[in-house]
Amino acid sequence: MMWWQNAVYVIVGLCGGLLVAGGLFAFLALVGVVTRLAAGTTTAKYITFYEDMSLLGCVGGNLLFLYKFGLPLGNVFLGMYGIGSGVFTGCLAAALAEVVNMFPVLSERVNLKKGMTGIMLMFAIGKLIGSLFGLLR
């Protein structure tokens, strides 16, 4: 393969990665996950630190994915990472549902006066069971 073909592959790959990362960060900014969590924990003065750590996590995750090297940190770290990832995914889903007003529209359409907490809990349990099925396959 010629050097210029490799250069084109590198440029296309970098542009694609930048577009996807930019879209993800724009989506997270639109939904406002980081700002909502900072406001909810009364740590809004550290918002730039949270955003910097989110960016560092994305860059680190990309490097781990690209170069496929392992981190010998053990099962305890793996469990903590799994819990952290689950909390982030849940917060992202809740923030997205709040932005699109899914639950008020749902309760109005099915004429539901009570039990919205139970429905949200069932969504979370369903997500957990689906994740466990995927893990145990």
C-alpha positions in Angstrom: 0.0 0.0 0.0 1.3 3.4 -0.9 2.1 6.0 1.8 -0.5 8.5 0.5 -3.3 5.9 0.8 -2.3 5.4 4.5 -2.3 9.2 4.9 -5.9 9.3 3.5 -7.0 6.6 5.9 -5.5 8.4 8.8 -7.2 11.7 7.8 -10.6 10.0 7.2 -10.3 8.1 10.5 -9.4 11.2 12.5 -12.2 13.3 10.9 -14.7 10.5 11.6 -13.6 10.3 15.2 -13.7 14.0 15.7 -17.3 14.2 14.3 -18.5 11.4 16.5 -16.9 12.8 19.6 -18.2 16.3 18.8 -21.7 14.9 18.3 -21.5 13.0 21.6 -20.3 16.1 23.6 -23.0 18.3 21.9 -25.6 15.7 22.9 -24.4 15.6 26.5 -24.3 19.4 26.6 -27.8 19.5 25.2 -29.2 17.0 27.7 -27.2 18.7 30.5 -26.2 15.6 32.4 -23.1 17.1 34.0 -24.8 20.4 34.9 -27.8 18.6 36.4 -25.6 16.3 38.5 -23.5 19.2 39.7 -26.6 21.2 40.6 -28.1 18.3 42.4 -25.0 17.7 44.5 -24.5 21.4 45.2 -21.0 21.2 43.6 -21.7 23.6 40.7 -18.4 25.5 41.4 -16.5 22.4 40.1 -18.4 22.2 36.8 -15.3 22.9 34.7 -13.5 20.1 36.5 -16.3 17.7 35.8 -16.3 18.7 32.1 -12.5 18.2 31.9 -12.8 14.8 33.5 -15.5 13.8 31.1 -13.2 14.8 28.2 -10.3 13.0 29.8 -12.4 9.9 30.2 -13.4 9.9 26.5 -9.9 10.4 25.4 -8.6 7.7 27.7 -11.4 5.3 26.6 -10.5 5.9 22.9 -6.8 5.2 23.6 -7.7 2.0 25.4 -9.9 1.0 22.5 -7.5 1.9 19.8 -4.3 0.3 21.2 -6.0 -2.6 23.0 -3.8 -2.7 26.1 -5.2 -3.9 29.4 -5.1 -2.2 32.8 -4.1 -4.8 35.5 -6.3 -3.2 38.2 -8.2 -6.2 39.3 -11.9 -7.2 39.8 -12.6 -4.6 42.4 -11.8 -1.8 40.0 -13.8 -3.6 37.3 -16.8 -3.7 39.7 -16.4 0.0 40.5 -16.1 0.9 36.8 -19.3 -1.1 36.1 -21.2 0.6 38.8 -20.0 4.0 37.7 -20.9 3.2 34.1 -24.4 2.1 35.1 -25.0 5.2 37.2 -23.9 7.4 34.3 -26.1 5.5 31.8 -29.0 5.8 34.2 -28.5 9.5 34.7 -28.2 10.0 30.9 -31.4 8.1 30.3 -33.2 10.0 33.0 -31.9 13.4 31.8 -32.9 12.5 28.2 -36.4 11.4 29.3 -36.8 14.7 31.3 -35.7 16.7 28.3 -38.2 15.1 25.9 -40.9 15.0 28.7 -41.5 11.4 28.1 -43.0 10.6 31.5 -45.6 13.4 31.6 -46.7 12.6 28.1 -46.9 8.9 29.0 -48.9 9.5 32.1 -51.3 11.8 30.3 -51.9 9.4 27.4 -52.7 6.4 29.6 -54.6 8.5 32.1 -52.2 7.5 35.0 -52.6 9.4 38.2 -50.5 7.3 40.5 -47.7 4.9 40.1 -45.2 6.8 38.0 -42.4 6.0 40.4 -43.2 2.3 40.0 -43.1 2.6 36.3 -39.7 4.2 36.4 -38.5 1.5 38.8 -39.7 -1.2 36.4 -37.8 0.5 33.6 -34.7 0.4 35.7 -35.2 -3.3 36.7 -35.9 -4.2 33.0 -32.6 -2.5 32.1 -30.8 -4.4 34.8 -32.2 -7.7 33.8 -31.4 -7.1 30.1 -27.9 -6.2 31.1 -27.5 -9.3 33.1 -28.8 -11.5 30.2 -26.2 -9.8 28.0 -23.5 -10.4 30.5 -24.3 -14.0 31.1 -24.6 -15.0 27.4 
